[in-house]
Amino acid sequence: MKTTQILVMATLLVAVAACSKQENTEATGQTPKAEMPVMEKPMEAKPTAMLPNEIDPSDMSGNNVEQDGSGKKVIYWEDPMVPDRHFSKSGKSPFMDMKLAPRYAE
């Protein structure tokens, strides 16, 4: 019986505290704080510096780019998980530790 009374009192105190908090924000004109801000547009990560073997993404000439054995012209090498960063040589990605994939001229 005593345990039930303690649980009822604890529940009542939590309810009173919640109502008190709501009244305080209404009285002062403050709005309750949101847990996470809503972003209209996702922020775009911009590279700060060029990495070794990285080339300018606007350069689609394929000059000075290591070619593979397929016979097709490789324009650049990229990490499939970070496709906006282009590299001049094959190898491992500095971002995801996976093999760079070639992108061919059409």
N, C-alpha and C positions, 0 to 999 in steps of 0.2 A: 504494500500500500504506500509506503513512504517513497519508493522509487517512482511510482506513478505520479505522485504529487510533485516531485522534483522535476520530472519531465514536463509536466503541465506548466510549472512556473518558468522553466527555462524557455519554453515555446512562447509564453506570454511576454517575457522580457525581450526576446528577439523581435517579436512583432511590434512592441512599443518602440524599440530602438529604430526599427525601419521606418515607422510612421514619423518619429521625431526627426529623422534625417530628411525625410521628404518635406516636412513642414518648414525646416530651417532653410532649405533651398528655395522654397516658394516665398518665404518672408523676405529674404534678401534679394530676390530677383535673379539669383544665379541659376543657371541651368545645370542639371546633373552632368558630370563629365562622362563623355563617351569612352568606351573601352578602346576602340581603335578608330583613328581618323579615316574617313572615307576619301579615297583618292579618285579624282575624275579620270586622270590619265596616268598610266603606269610611268614611272620615271625611267628614262633611258640611260643606261650606263654608257658613259663615253670613255674611251680609252685615254689614259693620261700620257702614256709614252709608248713608242714603238718597241716591240720586242725583237730579239735577234731573228733574222730571216723573215721578218714581217714586211709586207709591202703595202702600199697605199691601196685601199679598197676601190678607189676610182680608176686605178690602172688595170685595164682589161686587155692589155696588149700581149701579155704572156712572155715578153722579153725578159731575159735573165731568170727564167723560172726553170727549175730542174724538170726534165721530161721523164715519163715512165716508159716502160717497155711495150705499151699497148699500140703505139703507132699514132695515137691521137695527140693533138696539141693540148698540153696542160696550160690553162690560163693562170691558175693559182692552186695552192693546197689549203685546205681548211679543216678545222675541227668540226665534226658534225654537231657537237653540242654548242659551239660558239661560231656560227656561220658568218658573222660579220667581220671576223679577223682573218686576213689572208696571209699566206706564207709562201716563200719562194722555193722551199725545199721540202721534201718528204721527211718524215720522222715522227716523233711523239709530240703531242700537243702539250704546251706549257700549262694549259688550264685543267684538262681532265685526264691527263696521262693515258691518252689513247692515240691510236695511229691517225695521222692526218690523211684526209681523203682528197684525191685529185678532183678538180673541176675542169672539164674539157670545153674547148671551143666547139661551137655547134656547126 
